[in-house]
Amino acid sequence: MNFKDIINSNKQNVRNIIRLITKETNEDLEQEVFVRVWKNQDKYVEKGNLKTWICTIAKNISKDYLKSQAKRQEQNYVTDEETINSIKDQKSAPGLALLGKIRQKKIIQAIDSLKPKFKEVIMLCEIEGMTYECAAKKLGVPTGTIKSRIYNAKKELALKLEDLL
């Protein structure tokens, strides 16, 4: 069996395993699986089933991906206060800088006054720049819930900050 046939006959299984473990479709991981299969084909022992061997590689790569992603998020974790304090107003004139600080303080107060579930998604998605999918994974809720909370939080913030708009 040539390598192209191996890819074609196992592609869907690999895709399903990756989606099952990572909860996302990731073509880079699929490609990594087949690159590893190709690089290690001399290590494959004919005693076992080729499909099982490839599925094991897919599982291991998916688990490694989740571990590295969790580690990256842990390293990038910043407290709410640090994130808010890092938001700088780019105005240079002293009067404008003061207005900017007042405006920033109002925004911070408005975010702080949100319900905890709304504040959490605003901090993750809008301030830290996390994707809805990553936020959903982190909070253990569906992506649709994240989208709904973002919508409702923005609606509430717009009401609280209408004097700034």
N, CA, C and O of each residue as an XYZ file, in Angstrom:
660
protein
N       0.858     -1.174      0.000
C       0.000      0.000      0.000
C       0.902      1.234      0.000
O       1.823      1.349      0.809
N       0.620      2.144     -0.913
C       1.445      3.353     -0.941
C       0.935      4.356      0.094
O      -0.156      4.204      0.645
N       1.740      5.370      0.342
C       1.438      6.311      1.413
C       0.160      7.109      1.147
O      -0.580      7.424      2.079
N      -0.096      7.432     -0.109
C      -1.315      8.174     -0.451
C      -2.564      7.360     -0.083
O      -3.547      7.920      0.402
N      -2.526      6.060     -0.311
C      -3.641      5.190      0.065
C      -3.807      5.129      1.584
O      -4.927      5.099      2.095
N      -2.685      5.112      2.294
C      -2.734      5.086      3.758
C      -3.424      6.359      4.267
O      -4.267      6.304      5.162
N      -3.059      7.481      3.693
C      -3.676      8.757      4.099
C      -5.169      8.731      3.795
O      -5.987      9.043      4.660
N      -5.522      8.364      2.580
C      -6.932      8.366      2.182
C      -7.783      7.418      3.018
O      -8.924      7.741      3.351
N      -7.244      6.263      3.357
C      -8.040      5.289      4.102
C      -8.128      5.608      5.597
O      -8.990      5.063      6.287
N      -7.261      6.474      6.106
C      -7.258      6.776      7.537
C      -7.603      8.226      7.863
O      -7.720      8.584      9.035
N      -7.764      9.052      6.854
C      -7.972     10.485      7.061
C      -9.194     10.773      7.940
O      -9.105     11.570      8.874
N     -10.310     10.147      7.657
C     -11.532     10.422      8.413
C     -11.405      9.979      9.867
O     -11.876     10.675     10.767
N     -10.774      8.828     10.107
C     -10.574      8.362     11.488
C      -9.699      9.337     12.266
O      -9.995      9.671     13.414
N      -8.627      9.789     11.636
C      -7.722     10.741     12.279
C      -8.470     12.032     12.577
O      -8.354     12.571     13.677
N      -9.225     12.529     11.626
C     -10.001     13.764     11.809
C     -10.984     13.611     12.969
O     -11.125     14.521     13.786
N     -11.660     12.472     13.045
C     -12.636     12.233     14.109
C     -11.968     12.176     15.483
O     -12.502     12.711     16.455
N     -10.819     11.539     15.566
C     -10.098     11.445     16.839
C      -9.673     12.835     17.300
O      -9.842     13.188     18.468
N      -9.126     13.614     16.385
C      -8.679     14.968     16.726
C      -9.860     15.808     17.199
O      -9.765     16.514     18.203
N     -10.972     15.729     16.472
C     -12.162     16.502     16.839
C     -12.709     16.043     18.188
O     -13.155     16.870     18.984
N     -12.682     14.745     18.454
C     -13.186     14.205     19.707
C     -12.351     14.676     20.896
O     -12.899     15.020     21.944
N     -11.031     14.691     20.737
C     -10.146     15.062     21.842
C     -10.024     16.573     22.002
O     -10.095     17.086     23.119
N      -9.839     17.292     20.891
C      -9.589     18.736     20.991
C     -10.858     19.570     20.880
O     -10.834     20.771     21.149
N     -11.951     18.956     20.494
C     -13.239     19.655     20.303
C     -13.175     20.687     19.180
O     -13.947     21.646     19.174
N     -12.261     20.495     18.234
C     -12.152     21.393     17.093
C     -11.580     20.632     15.902
O     -10.921     19.605     16.061
N     -11.844     21.152     14.713
C     -11.243     20.599     13.506
C      -9.907     21.290     13.325
O      -9.839     22.519     13.300
N      -8.841     20.506     13.199
C      -7.513     21.094     13.127
C      -6.704     20.364     12.053
O      -6.168     19.281     12.287
N      -6.629     20.976     10.884
C      -5.917     20.353      9.762
C      -4.423     20.265     10.018
O      -3.758     19.367      9.499
N      -3.886     21.183     10.809
C      -2.457     21.126     11.140
C      -2.138     19.860     11.926
O      -1.111     19.220     11.700
N      -3.020     19.507     12.844
C      -2.802     18.278     13.618
C      -2.934     17.043     12.725
O      -2.174     16.084     12.863
N      -3.902     17.076     11.810
C      -4.052     15.957     10.872
C      -2.759     15.767     10.083
O      -2.254     14.654      9.935
N      -2.249     16.871      9.591
C      -1.015     16.815      8.805
C       0.137     16.307      9.667
O       0.958     15.513      9.209
N       0.195     16.765     10.908
C       1.260     16.325     11.808
C       1.193     14.816     12.050
O       2.224     14.150     12.134
N      -0.023     14.284     12.161
C      -0.188     12.837     12.341
C       0.435     12.088     11.170
O       1.208     11.151     11.371
N       0.102     12.496      9.954
C       0.596     11.766      8.793
C       2.089     11.990      8.546
O       2.768     11.119      8.003
N       2.592     13.144      8.940
C       4.041     13.360      8.854
C       4.745     12.414      9.820
O       5.764     11.814      9.479
N       4.195     12.284     11.030
C       4.803     11.382     12.012
C       4.703      9.933     11.559
O       5.632      9.152     11.766
N       3.581      9.568     10.943
C       3.439      8.201     10.412
C       4.509      7.967      9.351
O       5.168      6.927      9.339
N       4.675      8.934      8.468
C       5.665      8.793      7.393
C       7.083      8.701      7.954
O       7.874      7.863      7.521
N       7.404      9.576      8.930
C       8.755      9.564      9.512
C       9.047      8.282     10.279
O      10.191      7.830     10.321
N       8.027      7.697     10.881
C       8.231      6.525     11.742
C       7.751      5.221     11.112
O       7.578      4.218     11.804
N       7.539      5.239      9.806
C       7.018      4.022      9.166
C       7.952      2.832      9.338
O       7.496      1.689      9.342
N       9.246      3.079      9.480
C      10.184      1.973      9.682
C      10.044      1.361     11.074
O      10.506      0.242     11.298
N       9.411      2.077     12.021
C       9.224      1.576     13.386
C       7.941      0.759     13.527
O       7.743      0.064     14.523
N       7.080      0.851     12.528
C       5.826      0.105     12.589
C       6.108     -1.386     12.435
O       6.803     -1.809     11.511
N       5.559     -2.172     13.353
C       5.744     -3.625     13.315
C       4.490     -4.234     12.707
O       3.377     -3.930     13.138
N       4.661     -5.081     11.722
C       3.532     -5.669     10.980
C       2.592     -6.507     11.847
O       1.505     -6.868     11.398
N       2.991     -6.822     13.079
C       2.144     -7.647     13.942
C       0.810     -6.954     14.238
O      -0.236     -7.603     14.258
N       0.845     -5.644     14.467
C      -0.355     -4.903     14.833
C      -1.118     -4.406     13.613
O      -0.702     -4.580     12.467
N      -2.221     -3.798     13.902
C      -3.069     -3.230     12.866
C      -2.575     -1.814     12.553
O      -2.398     -1.014     13.471
N      -2.353     -1.497     11.298
C      -1.854     -0.187     10.876
C      -2.820      0.917     11.305
O      -2.399      1.977     11.770
N      -4.098      0.660     11.146
C      -5.111      1.654     11.508
C      -5.023      1.991     13.000
O      -5.113      3.162     13.370
N      -4.853      0.999     13.845
C      -4.735      1.203     15.287
C      -3.494      2.020     15.614
O      -3.535      2.904     16.469
N      -2.393      1.727     14.937
C      -1.137      2.447     15.150
C      -1.313      3.926     14.790
O      -0.877      4.807     15.532
N      -1.945      4.189     13.660
C      -2.171      5.570     13.221
C      -3.108      6.288     14.195
O      -2.886      7.456     14.517
N      -4.145      5.606     14.663
C      -5.080      6.205     15.625
C      -4.372      6.540     16.939
O      -4.664      7.565     17.555
N      -3.453      5.690     17.367
C      -2.684      5.958     18.579
C      -1.830      7.207     18.407
O      -1.732      8.029     19.318
N      -1.219      7.346     17.254
C      -0.427      8.548     16.965
C      -1.332      9.784     17.004
O      -0.958     10.810     17.571
N      -2.516      9.684     16.404
C      -3.460     10.812     16.393
C      -3.871     11.188     17.817
O      -3.945     12.372     18.148
N      -4.137     10.189     18.659
C      -4.506     10.450     20.056
C      -3.376     11.163     20.783
O      -3.601     12.148     21.487
N      -2.172     10.664     20.610
C      -1.028     11.254     21.315
C      -0.770     12.695     20.868
O      -0.510     13.567     21.696
N      -0.842     12.937     19.585
C      -0.621     14.293     19.074
C      -1.715     15.231     19.578
O      -1.425     16.372     19.937
N      -2.961     14.773     19.612
C      -4.069     15.595     20.104
C      -3.894     15.925     21.580
O      -4.116     17.061     21.998
N      -3.496     14.933     22.364
C      -3.286     15.165     23.802
C      -2.122     16.126     24.019
O      -2.198     17.010     24.872
N      -1.057     15.960     23.259
C       0.087     16.879     23.364
C      -0.333     18.301     23.020
O       0.089     19.260     23.666
N      -1.169     18.423     21.994
C      -1.664     19.746     21.576
C      -2.444     20.399     22.713
O      -2.245     21.580     22.999
N      -3.326     19.651     23.361
C      -4.110     20.199     24.468
C      -3.209     20.608     25.627
O      -3.423     21.650     26.247
N      -2.203     19.790     25.917
C      -1.275     20.120     27.008
C      -0.525     21.407     26.694
O      -0.397     22.278     27.554
N      -0.031     21.530     25.474
C       0.738     22.725     25.117
C      -0.169     23.950     25.084
O       0.258     25.045     25.451
N      -1.404     23.780     24.652
C      -2.349     24.894     24.618
C      -2.684     25.343     26.040
O      -2.762     26.541     26.309
N      -2.882     24.398     26.942
C      -3.176     24.736     28.333
C      -1.990     25.438     28.972
O      -2.164     26.386     29.737
N      -0.787     24.978     28.661
C       0.413     25.596     29.212
C       0.567     27.027     28.695
O       0.932     27.928     29.451
N       0.286     27.236     27.394
C       0.368     28.575     26.821
C      -0.632     29.508     27.486
O      -0.311     30.654     27.798
N      -1.848     29.011     27.703
C      -2.870     29.845     28.338
C      -2.487     30.161     29.776
O      -2.729     31.267     30.258
N      -1.891     29.190     30.463
C      -1.459     29.394     31.838
C      -0.361     30.459     31.893
O      -0.361     31.306     32.786
N       0.563     30.416     30.951
C       1.638     31.397     30.916
C       1.101     32.782     30.566
O       1.627     33.793     31.030
N       0.061     32.820     29.752
C      -0.509     34.094     29.333
C      -1.575     34.613     30.293
O      -2.135     35.687     30.075
N      -1.860     33.855     31.359
C      -2.905     34.250     32.296
C      -2.500     35.532     33.007
O      -1.403     35.637     33.556
N      -3.380     36.475     32.989
C      -3.161     37.755     33.643
C      -4.421     38.048     34.444
O      -5.530     37.766     33.991
N      -4.251     38.614     35.634
C      -5.424     38.919     36.449
C      -6.233     40.033     35.786
O      -5.722     40.779     34.951
N      -7.496     40.128     36.171
C      -8.369     41.171     35.630
C      -7.773     42.554     35.879
O      -7.782     43.416     34.999
N      -7.261     42.749     37.081
C      -6.723     44.055     37.443
C      -5.505     44.406     36.584
O      -5.372     45.538     36.119
N      -4.621     43.429     36.379
C      -3.439     43.677     35.548
C      -3.846     44.028     34.123
O      -3.273     44.927     33.507
N      -4.836     43.312     33.605
C      -5.288     43.562     32.246
C      -5.876     44.965     32.124
O      -5.552     45.710     31.198
N      -6.728     45.306     33.053
C      -7.363     46.621     33.003
C      -6.320     47.721     33.165
O      -6.381     48.741     32.480
N      -5.367     47.518     34.065
C      -4.319     48.521     34.280
C      -3.401     48.653     33.074
O      -2.764     49.690     32.890
N      -3.329     47.619     32.257
C      -2.444     47.673     31.090
C      -3.069     48.425     29.919
O      -2.389     48.737     28.941
N      -4.371     48.717     30.020
C      -5.040     49.469     28.957
C      -4.595     50.924     29.075
O      -4.919     51.600     30.052
N      -3.876     51.387     28.108
C      -3.337     52.744     28.135
C      -4.115     53.631     27.178
O      -4.519     53.196     26.100
N      -4.322     54.881     27.581
C      -4.944     55.853     26.698
C      -3.825     56.526     25.912
O      -2.844     56.984     26.499
N      -3.962     56.588     24.605
C      -2.893     57.064     23.744
C      -2.860     58.590     23.578
O      -2.023     59.093     22.828
N      -3.727     59.332     24.242
C      -3.753     60.787     24.106
C      -2.531     61.388     24.790
O      -2.076     60.878     25.814
N      -1.997     62.475     24.222
C      -0.783     63.057     24.786
C      -1.024     64.364     25.549
O      -0.279     64.675     26.479
N      -2.026     65.115     25.182
C      -2.283     66.383     25.868
C      -2.773     66.104     27.282
O      -3.557     65.178     27.491
N      -2.311     66.912     28.282
C      -2.692     66.651     29.676
C      -4.206     66.633     29.901
O      -4.714     65.775     30.622
N      -4.923     67.567     29.292
C      -6.382     67.607     29.449
C      -7.040     66.374     28.853
O      -7.964     65.799     29.429
N      -6.540     65.981     27.681
C      -7.087     64.788     27.031
C      -6.721     63.534     27.815
O      -7.505     62.588     27.889
N      -5.529     63.533     28.396
C      -5.099     62.385     29.187
C      -6.008     62.229     30.406
O      -6.388     61.114     30.765
N      -6.356     63.355     31.041
C      -7.250     63.320     32.196
C      -8.624     62.805     31.792
O      -9.206     61.960     32.472
N      -9.138     63.324     30.673
C     -10.427     62.845     30.169
C     -10.368     61.354     29.853
O     -11.306     60.606     30.125
N      -9.239     60.940     29.271
C      -9.059     59.527     28.947
C      -9.062     58.663     30.191
O      -9.639     57.575     30.200
N      -8.410     59.152     31.253
C      -8.374     58.390     32.509
C      -9.769     58.306     33.136
O     -10.157     57.268     33.672
N     -10.508     59.398     33.061
C     -11.879     59.399     33.589
C     -12.730     58.410     32.793
O     -13.498     57.627     33.352
N     -12.568     58.472     31.480
C     -13.308     57.562     30.592
C     -12.938     56.103     30.897
O     -13.805     55.234     30.988
N     -11.639     55.861     31.051
C     -11.159     54.509     31.344
C     -11.724     54.016     32.678
O     -12.119     52.857     32.809
N     -11.755     54.921     33.672
C     -12.289     54.554     34.982
C     -13.773     54.185     34.886
O     -14.224     53.231     35.519
N     -14.531     54.955     34.082
C     -15.956     54.653     33.894
C     -16.145     53.282     33.235
O     -17.029     52.511     33.606
N     -15.291     53.006     32.252
C     -15.388     51.713     31.561
C     -15.074     50.577     32.526
O     -15.767     49.560     32.544
N     -14.036     50.752     33.323
C     -13.661     49.724     34.301
C     -14.790     49.513     35.300
O     -15.121     48.377     35.639
N     -15.381     50.611     35.774
C     -16.490     50.504     36.725
C     -17.683     49.798     36.085
O     -18.352     48.985     36.722
N     -17.937     50.117     34.821
C     -19.067     49.478     34.126
C     -18.817     47.981     33.979
O     -19.724     47.177     34.191
N     -17.601     47.605     33.621
C     -17.265     46.171     33.488
C     -17.372     45.495     34.844
O     -17.921     44.399     34.952
N     -16.846     46.147     35.886
C     -16.910     45.570     37.236
C     -18.333     45.394     37.736
O     -18.602     44.506     38.546
N     -19.251     46.236     37.260
C     -20.632     46.157     37.733
C     -21.457     45.088     37.006
O     -22.602     44.824     37.373
N     -20.866     44.474     35.970
C     -21.581     43.421     35.248
C     -21.764     42.188     36.130
O     -21.036     41.995     37.103
N     -22.734     41.367     35.781
C     -22.900     40.084     36.449
C     -21.600     39.298     36.233
O     -20.956     39.452     35.196
N     -21.213     38.471     37.186
C     -19.935     37.748     37.064
C     -19.782     36.958     35.762
O     -18.700     36.938     35.175
N     -20.854     36.311     35.311
C     -20.740     35.522     34.076
C     -20.516     36.412     32.850
O     -19.853     35.993     31.901
N     -21.058     37.629     32.858
C     -20.846     38.565     31.753
C     -19.442     39.172     31.824
O     -18.749     39.296     30.815
N     -19.046     39.543     33.038
C     -17.716     40.134     33.229
C     -16.638     39.145     32.780
O     -15.664     39.523     32.129
N     -16.826     37.902     33.131
C     -15.856     36.856     32.809
C     -15.633     36.743     31.301
O     -14.489     36.685     30.851
N     -16.711     36.712     30.518
C     -16.555     36.569     29.072
C     -16.023     37.842     28.433
O     -15.276     37.768     27.457
N     -16.385     38.998     28.954
C     -15.842     40.264     28.435
C     -14.334     40.295     28.665
O     -13.570     40.665     27.773
N     -13.914     39.908     29.856
C     -12.480     39.906     30.170
C     -11.730     38.934     29.265
O     -10.677     39.272     28.725
N     -12.266     37.738     29.099
C     -11.572     36.728     28.301
C     -11.541     37.080     26.816
O     -10.485     37.041     26.185
N     -12.692     37.418     26.268
C     -12.795     37.586     24.815
C     -12.426     38.978     24.326
O     -11.715     39.118     23.331
N     -12.898     39.996     25.010
C     -12.712     41.357     24.512
C     -11.415     41.998     25.001
O     -10.794     42.774     24.275
N     -11.010     41.682     26.215
C      -9.818     42.328     26.750
C      -8.582     41.457     26.555
O      -7.540     41.957     26.133
N      -8.680     40.157     26.856
C      -7.533     39.274     26.668
C      -7.421     38.765     25.228
O      -6.381     38.231     24.842
N      -8.479     38.927     24.434
C      -8.433     38.534     23.028
C      -8.596     37.046     22.775
O      -8.217     36.556     21.711
N      -9.146     36.328     23.724
C      -9.342     34.889     23.569
C     -10.493     34.631     22.583
O     -11.463     35.389     22.555
N     -10.390     33.582     21.787
C     -11.474     33.245     20.868
C     -12.666     32.717     21.664
O     -12.523     32.285     22.807
N     -13.836     32.760     21.044
C     -15.028     32.230     21.707
C     -14.855     30.749     22.040
O     -15.288     30.288     23.096
N     -14.221     30.011     21.132
C     -14.033     28.576     21.329
C     -13.129     28.309     22.533
O     -13.421     27.440     23.354
N     -12.041     29.052     22.631
C     -11.117     28.875     23.764
C     -11.797     29.262     25.077
O     -11.638     28.582     26.090
N     -12.548     30.349     25.051
C     -13.261     30.782     26.259
C     -14.286     29.726     26.664
O     -14.462     29.443     27.849
N     -14.955     29.151     25.678
C     -15.949     28.110     25.965
C     -15.279     26.908     26.619
O     -15.802     26.341     27.578
N     -14.118     26.524     26.092
C     -13.370     25.404     26.690
C     -12.947     25.734     28.113
O     -13.103     24.920     29.023
N     -12.416     26.926     28.293
C     -11.918     27.334     29.606
C     -13.041     27.366     30.640
O     -12.845     26.971     31.789
N     -14.216     27.836     30.229
C     -15.336     27.963     31.165
C     -16.207     26.706     31.208
O     -17.071     26.575     32.075
N     -15.980     25.786     30.273
C     -16.757     24.552     30.256
C     -18.199     24.744     29.836
O     -19.098     24.064     30.330
N     -18.415     25.679     28.916
C     -19.763     25.935     28.409
C     -19.728     25.892     26.878
O     -18.651     25.994     26.290
N     -20.877     25.743     26.228
C     -20.905     25.750     24.761
C     -20.515     27.120     24.191
O     -20.664     28.146     24.854
N     -20.020     27.114     22.969
C     -19.632     28.353     22.288
C     -20.821     29.290     22.157
O     -20.666     30.505     22.278
N     -21.998     28.749     21.915
C     -23.209     29.572     21.805
C     -23.494     30.343     23.083
O     -23.982     31.471     23.034
N     -23.193     29.746     24.216
C     -23.381     30.417     25.503
C     -22.440     31.606     25.618
O     -22.825     32.667     26.110
N     -21.205     31.426     25.163
C     -20.225     32.519     25.183
C     -20.732     33.667     24.307
O     -20.704     34.827     24.717
N     -21.194     33.336     23.098
C     -21.690     34.364     22.180
C     -22.877     35.118     22.795
O     -22.969     36.341     22.692
N     -23.765     34.383     23.421
C     -24.942     34.986     24.052
C     -24.529     35.908     25.194
O     -25.050     37.015     25.328
N     -23.598     35.451     26.007
C     -23.152     36.269     27.137
C     -22.436     37.531     26.661
O     -22.618     38.609     27.228
N     -21.619     37.390     25.614
C     -20.932     38.564     25.050
C     -21.971     39.574     24.558
O     -21.865     40.768     24.841
N     -22.962     39.095     23.831
C     -24.010     39.968     23.304
C     -24.710     40.712     24.437
O     -24.859     41.933     24.391
N     -25.139     39.959     25.461
C     -25.864     40.568     26.576
C     -24.970     41.508     27.381
O     -25.436     42.548     27.846
N     -23.701     41.160     27.550
C     -22.772     42.018     28.282
C     -22.550     43.328     27.528
O     -22.529     44.400     28.131
N     -22.387     43.238     26.215
C     -22.176     44.455     25.410
C     -23.419     45.337     25.443
O     -23.319     46.562     25.494
N     -24.578     44.710     25.414
C     -25.833     45.464     25.477
C     -25.928     46.214     26.808
O     -26.307     47.385     26.849
N     -25.581     45.529     27.879
C     -25.616     46.131     29.209
C     -24.568     47.248     29.329
O     -24.843     48.304     29.900
N     -23.372     47.009     28.788
C     -22.313     48.031     28.820
C     -22.718     49.261     28.012
O     -22.448     50.391     28.418
N     -23.361     49.042     26.875
C     -23.794     50.169     26.045
C     -24.766     51.058     26.818
O     -24.706     52.283     26.710
N     -25.656     50.449     27.592
C     -26.591     51.231     28.400
C     -25.857     52.007     29.493
O     -26.146     53.179     29.737
N     -24.911     51.342     30.143
C     -24.183     51.970     31.254
C     -23.233     53.063     30.772
O     -22.930     54.008     31.499
N     -22.774     52.915     29.540
C     -21.768     53.857     29.019
C     -22.305     54.752     27.902
O     -21.528     55.301     27.120
N     -23.622     54.902     27.824
C     -24.182     55.661     26.710
C     -23.717     57.120     26.720
O     -23.677     57.754     25.665
N     -23.367     57.659     27.881
C     -22.850     59.029     27.919
C     -21.460     59.132     27.270
O     -21.073     60.206     26.810
N     -20.716     58.028     27.231
C     -19.398     58.021     26.584
C     -19.512     57.801     25.081
O     -18.640     58.212     24.316
N     -20.593     57.150     24.667
C     -20.773     56.865     23.253
C     -21.300     58.106     22.574
O     -21.530     58.097     21.364
